[in-house]
């Protein structure tokens, strides 16, 4: 009968008789350990002790890196990091987990300007940008805040444009202390246009620039599609615009708090300048240039 295993399973190739199979099949080379990061949650077995557990953390103690394993009963044991572990029935050499790379600093600000990193905010200039209310200020801050801090420009609220002339008289603008004013619904023949023209006649030429957008409220400067709309609803004259908008959208519109929450919901949809209408973008950029030149 043919001995398919050969007469001596320990015989080397040199001493094995011709034609006999290689007895080394019974002494295969031990599998090589593969490096494996000790990431939290990875289930491993420590070969010497037979301890099986999930990686909790990697820590350093007495100059040695240890991996802490927690078994299914919540007990923990620490073992030196390195070889001597199995994962899914295969030998591994546990290594320290790779720390996630820090996210790259954005190269552009929300306004689209080149981002300046590592620079402290500039001391505030004497010049100012005035906006009508809180919502205007929050929108300008979200999109242009980084640029304004680099330039040292402060944005202040007017609480409406009706008292513009009085506010300018108190401020006393000069060529070195200019004021840029952003006004809602600044269109030809409007009340806002008449107020702006009257206020400008009270200050030195070139010290104040009043610009505005054509919308009833700064809410409309946010592109309608950011709210899932084809366009902003049209509100009848005589209806409080913001409350009318909320009712058209089916949002709560009873209280002042409802209006505030709705604005935060709208503002959260603004990612950067691309979510705003160009009619606002150009005016804000022009005001920043005016007060920093």
Secondary structure, DSSP 8 states (H G I E B T S, - for coil): ---TT-S-TT--TTTS-TT---GGGGS------EEEE--TT-EEEETTT--EEEEEEEEEETTEEEEEEE-TTS-EEEEESSSSEEETTEEEEEE-----------SB-TTS-B---S-------S-EEEESSHHHHHHHHHHHHHHHHHHT-EEEE-SSSTTHHHHHHHHT-BTTB-EEEEETT--TTSHHHHHHHHHHTTS-TTSEEEEE-SSSSGGGGB-GGGGT-SS-----TTS-HHHHHHHHHT---SSHHHHHHHHHHHHHT--SGGGB-HHHHHHHHHHHHHHH-
